[in-house]
Amino acid sequence: MPIVRQRYPSNWNEISFAVREAALWRCQHCDRLCFRPGEKPKTLTRSEWTMATLTVHHADFAPENNNFDNLIALCAPCHLALHARTKRSNVSPGQLSLW
C-alpha cells in the first residue's frame, strides 16, 4: 500500500514490526507464512516475493489510529483485496490509486 508518511507516527516502522511479530509473520486472513525483513530468497521473482510480504492494515482505514487492536497483519494480496472489496482507501486526495 502506498504510504503518505505524514499520516503515520514517526515510529511507524517499529509499530508495524511489532504487529507482524505478534502475528508470527502470518497473514491474519489467509494464514500465509510471510518473509521477515532480509529473508528474501534469491530464487524468487519480485512478484513471488511481493505475494509473501506481510503488511499492516488499519481496520478503521485511518493511519492516524495506531492502537494495537486496530492493526491487522495481512499479506500483500489480502491487503489489496480488502481495500478493493470494500472500496475504501487511505489514499490521500490527489494520490494515485490502484482501484
C-alpha positions, 0 to 999 in steps of 0.5 A: 500500500502506498504510504503518505508518511505524514499520516503515520507516527514517526515510529511507524516502522517499529509499530508495524514490526511489532504487529507482524511479530505478534502475528508470527509473520502470518497473514491474519486472513489467509494464514500465509507464512510471510518473509521477515525483513532480509529473508528474501530468497534469491530464487524468487521473482519480485512478484513471488516475493511481493505475494509473501510480504506481510503488511499492516492494515488499519481496520478503521482505514485511518493511519492516524489510529495506531492502537494495537487492536486496530492493526491487522497483519495481512499479506500483500494480496489480502491487503489489496483485496480488502481495500478493493472489496470494500472500496475504501482507501487511505489514499490521500486526495490527489494520490494515485490509486490502484482501484 
